[in-house]
Amino acid sequence: MNKIDNPKPDTWSEILKRPTKTIDDIEVTVKEIFKEVQKKGDEAVAKYTSIFDGITLENYEVTPAEIEEAINSISDELKSSIQLAKANILKFHTAQKTDRISVETIEGVNCWQEKRPIQKIGLYIPGGTAPLFSTVLMLAVPAEIAGCKEIVLCSPPDKTGKINPAILYTAHLCGVTKILKVGGIQAIAGMTFGTQSIPKVYKIFGPGNQFVTVAKQLATQFGVAIDMPAGPSELLIVADDTAVPAFVASDLLSQAEHGTDSQVILVSTSIRLIEAVEAEIQSQIEELPRKEIAKKAIENSKLIYIENDQIALDLINEYGPEHFIICSEFDDFYCNGIVNAGSVFIGNYTPESAGDYASGTNHTLPTNGYAKNYSGVNLDSFMKSMTFQKISKTGIQNIGRAIEVMAEAEGLQAHKNAVTLRLKSIE
């Protein structure tokens, strides 16, 4: 890891730069595949499934028999763990429900707001060496609470044409209505345009590699919403001498093993702690099955010494981490002062892994600095707010003249007339 000593604020933007790659070449590929899927539907999906996943499928939809087979192949211990996680996620996201907001703004003018579920949503779940069945929980559970009518899940097939059984079990458990063996750009394009096999959706959720990320962003140009712009996973820890070095190192490595382009950062007011954590990382990394991935990610990462907590907080808010762990004597100071972070983890016994799996909060979070202006996925991500109003004769008399004056000032005579006619009818 790169050790940095008391960097000046004018160097922070360079020091905190994410290890993202250029997307120019990616965009060309994504646009080409989108155009072909839009024109040829399943034929194009089959072509790119063959190219990228190495298999040709006659039917993309997962059958009830395949789901039953997956359920039977999952150990009871894993099932219990998934069910526990689901219960906590369900409890936390159910608590986010809000009642109708209603107010009489002036006598006779009643306004209210209600929320309605997004009817058709698409979930993208990566497969490969790390099949993220936990992300199914994070997306399908709040979608079901919200009351989304169609929940379509796409995940890439393996070389035998199957989806990881844990993904299928979790999707079945969480009320997913259709599961499709489609991955990558072609899955996002399919959910954007709709094909013979893949339903068109209104909003797409879920993580993925850079190709999937760019594909999701392109989908927004065709009237499909997305959860958020997302990139490689990242973690920032602030820690002092009250932190346990082994715990800090384990958290840094838990994010580093996600991918070679992940970034982890330790900010500390203690040189002693930085040195202890560095030693722990070198020791723990050798025991990881994904150590080669973690080692490459560590090369992108930083150990930053900062002389006091206020400067440390300023630096952290400038970075805007996806995950932010606080292991400090002054945890209240950091909790009250953090304004740019996706999810916050407090204390020596709150690993980032808890939020990834089973504490109840959502792990679909803004990366690449988007924590400055985006929230992580929550119940409202699956809903729309709609406003209503009802105005009585008294109400239109109370606000009518103001509307007439404003409409006339904007040169919109028809707007004025719509009120004038009503006011005259009351006279």
N, C-alpha and C positions, 0 to 999 in steps of 0.2 A: 504494500500500500504506500501511497505517497504521503509523506509527513510534511505538514505546513505549519509554520510558526508565526502566529499573530499576523495574518494577512491584513493589509490595508483595505478599507472599503472599496477603493477604486479598482482593486484587483479581484473582488468577489465574483463578478460576472464571469470572468475567465476561469477562475478556480472551480466554480460550481457548474461549469458547462457539462451538460449531459453527453454521454458517448453515442449520440445518435448519428446515423449514417445519412448520406444524401438520398433523397427520395425521387430524384429525377428519373432514373432508370426504372424504378419501381412503378412510378406513375404511368409510364408508357405501357408496361406489361398489364397493369390493372385496367387501364382504359381499353386496351385491345380485347381482353377477356370479357369485360362488361359489354362491349359492343356486340361481341359474338353471342353471348348468352341472351342478350336482349332480342337478337334477331333469330337465333336458332333454338333457344330453350334447352330442353333436355339433351339434344344432340351435342351442344357445346359443353354442357355439364359433363357428359360422358367422356368427351375428348380430354378435358382437363383433369378429370378424375383419373383417367388412364395415365396421363403424363406425370402428374404430381404424386399420386398415391399408388400407382403401379397396379391398378386393378380395373377391370371392366365389369360393371354391374348392370343387370337387367332391370332390377327394381331397387329404388333408393330408400323406400320406406321400411323401417324396422317393423317386423311382424310381431303379433302377440306371442307366437311360439319362441321367437328370439328373445323377447322380454322375459318370458317364463324361464328360458334356459339361463339367462343372466341372473335372475333372482335366485335360482337354485345353485349357481356357481359361487355366489358371494358367501363368505364366512359369516357365521352368526355374530361374531365379534365386530366385524366391519359394519354389518347391518345395524347393530346396536349403537355404534359410534355415529353413524350417519343419522340415525333417528334422534339421538341426543342433540346433535348439532341442529337438526331441523327444528326441534322443539324450542331451542333457544333463539334461533333466527326468527321463527314464527312469533314467539312472544315479543321480541324486541320490535319487529316490524308491525305487528298488530297494534302495538302501543302508539304507533305513529299516525293512526287514523284520526281525522279531525271532523268535527261536526259542521253542519251548514252554518255559515256566517250570515246573519241577517241584520239589517239596520234601516231605520227610516231616516233618510238624510235630511229631509225637511217634511213638514206635514203633507201627507198625501203622496210622497215619493218613497216607495219601498224597493230596496236593492238587496240582493243576496247572492252568495257564491256557493256553488256546490261542486263536488269533484266527481268525475266520471272516469271509468277505466279506459285505457287505450285498448281498442277491440282486438287488434291483431299485432302480436309482438313476435320477434324472432330472437332466438338465443344462439350465439355461436360458442361452442365449447371445444377448445383444442384437444387433440388426442396425442399421439406420439409417445415420447418417453415419459411425459408427465400428464396423463389424462386427468383433466381438472374436474372431477365429479363434484368437488366442493363448490365450484362456480355454478353448477346446476342448482344447488341449494340456494346460493346467494341471489340468483335471478328468478328461478321458478317459484320459490316460496312467496316473495312479495308480489309477483305477478298474479298468483292464485288469490292472495289476500285482496288485491286490488279488484279482482273480478274480471281480468282480461279473458275475453271469450275464446281466442285462439292463441295457444302458446306453441310455437314451432321451434324445434331444436335441430340444429345442424352440427354434425361432428364428423371429422374425416374417418373413413374406414381404414382398417389395417390391411395387410397384404392378403388376408383371407376373406376380406369383405365384411368384417365385423367391427362393431363399436365396442370399446372397453365395457365389460359387464357392469362395473361400478357406475359408469355414466348412465347406462340403461336402467339399472336398479333405482338410482336416485331420481332420474327423470320420471319414471313410473310412480315413485313414491310422492312426487311433488306436483302431479297433475298436468304434466306436459301432454298436449293433445296430439302432437305428431312429431315423430323422431325420424330424421333423414340422414343417410350415410353420405354426406357431402361435406367437403372441407374447403378451406382456403378461399381464394378470390371468387371461385365459381359459386360457393355457398352464399357469400354476401350478395353477389350479382343475382343469384336465383331468388333470394328473398326480396331483393329490390324490385325486380321486374315481374316475378312470378314465371314459372315454367309449367309444363304439363304435370310435373311431380312436386314442385316446390311452390307453396303458396306465397303470394305477395304479402308483405307485412307493412305495418305503419311505422314501426320503430325497431331498431336492431341493437341488441345488447351483447356484451361479451368481449373477452380479451383475444389476442392473437399476435402473430408475428407482424413484422413491418408491412408485409403485403396485405394482411387482413386489416391492419390499421388504416392504410391508405384506401383500401376498398371501402371501408365504412365511411370514410370522409367523402369519397366519391359518391356514395349512395345518397348523401344529403343533397346532391345536385339534381336528384331525380325524385324529390319529394318525400324521401324516407328519413325519419329522424334517427339519431343514434344516442347512446347513453352519454358518451363523452369522447373527446380525442384521447387516445391512450397510447402509451409507448412502453418501453422496457420497465420492469419493476424497479423500485428504488426505496431506500430506507435511510433515514438520518436518525442518529442517536445522539442525545446530549447527556453527558454523564460526568460525575465528579467522583471524589474518593468514597462516596457512600455506595457506589455501584460495585457489583461483583464482576470482575474482569471476564471470568469464564462465561457468565450469562451474556455480557455485552458481545463478546466474540461469537457466541452461538447465534445470536440474533443477526449479526452482520452476515454470517455465513448462510443463514437460512434464506436471505434474500439473494446472496451471491450465487446460490446454486440454481436459481430460476433460469438464468441464461447468461451467455458471455457478455451481453450488452447491458446487464443489470448494473446499477450503481449503488454502493453503500458508503455512508459517510459517518465518521465519529467526530463530534465536536466536544471538546473537553477543556475545562479550566485546570486540569491536572496532568502534568507531564508524566507523573508516575503511572497514572491510570492508562494513558496512551501506550506507554511501553509495555505494561502488563497485558493489555488487550492484544497488542501486536504479537506478543509471544504466544498467547492463547490461540490466536488465529492460525499461526504456523503449526501448532500442535494439533488442533482440531481438524484442520482442513485435510490432513493426511488420512483421516479415518472416513472421509465422505465417499460414497460410491460415485458421486458426481463431482469429484474433486477437480477434474480437469476444467470443467465448466466454471466452477467456483474460482479457480486460480485466475482464469482469464478475466472474470468479473472484478476480482480484487485489484487487478492492474488498473482498472478505471476508477478505483475508489480512493478515499482520502481520510487521513487522520489529521484533524485540524486542532491545534492548540490556540485557545482564545483566552485573553487575560482576565476577563470578567463576564458575568452572566448577561449583563445588558447588551454587550457587543455580540455575545453568542446568540441571543434571541433575535437581534437585528439581522444577523447573517442567516439564521434559520428561516425567518420570514421572507428574506430575499430569495432563498432557494425554493421554498414552497414544497416540502417533501410529500410524497404519496403516503408513506408511513413515517410517523414521528414517535420515537420512544424517549421518555423522560426518566432518567435514573439519576436524580439530583436531590440534594438536601433542600433545594428551593423549588420543589415541583409545583407549588402553587403559583410561583412567579412565572414559570413557563406555561402553565395551564391558562392562566389569566392573560398572558401576553401573546400567545400564539394566535395568529389570524390566518395564516396560509399553511394548511396541512389537510391531507385527505382524511386520516384517522390517527388518533393519538393514543398512546399506550403508556401507562404511568406506573412506575415502580419496578423493583427488581423481579417481581413475580408475575409480570404481565408481558409475556413474550409476544412478538408480532404474530407468531403462529396461532395464537388464540383467536385473533381476529380473522385470520385466514380460514379457520375451520369452525370453531364451536362456541365462541363467547356469545354470539348473537348479532354483532354488528356486521355490516356488509364489507366484503373485501374487494368489491369492484370500485376502484378509486381513481381519481385523476393523477396522472403522472406528467413528467416533463414540464413542471411548473404550472400546470393547469389548475393546481389547488388554489391558485390566486383568484380564479374566477369560476370554478366548477365545483359542485358538490359530488361526493361519492353517490353511488346508487342507493336509493331509499324508496320507501313506499310511493312517494309522490312521483318518482321517475316513471311509474307505470300508469299514471293518472293525468288527467287534464283538469284544470280549473275552469268552470263555466260561470259566467255572471248572468243574473236575471234581474229584471226590474218591472214593476207594475205601478202605474201612475193613475191616480184618481182625478176627478175634475178639480178638486181642491189643489192637488199636486201640480197639475199643468198650469193652473193659475199662479201658483207660487213661483214656478221657475220659467214660465213661458216667455215673459218679457225679456228676461236675461238671454234666453236662447235666440230670440228674434234679433236682439241687438248684436250679439256675437256673430250670428250667421250673416247678417247684413255687412258687418265689418270685414268678413272674409270674402264677401262677394258671392255668397251661395244663397241665391234668392229662393230656390226650391226648398232648401232646408228651413228658411224662415216661414215660407208659406205653409209647410206641414204643421207648424205650430199656430200660425195666425188663424187658419181655418178652424182649428179646434177651439181656440179662445173665443172666436166669434160665435161658434155654435153654442157656447155656454151662456153668452150674454142674453 
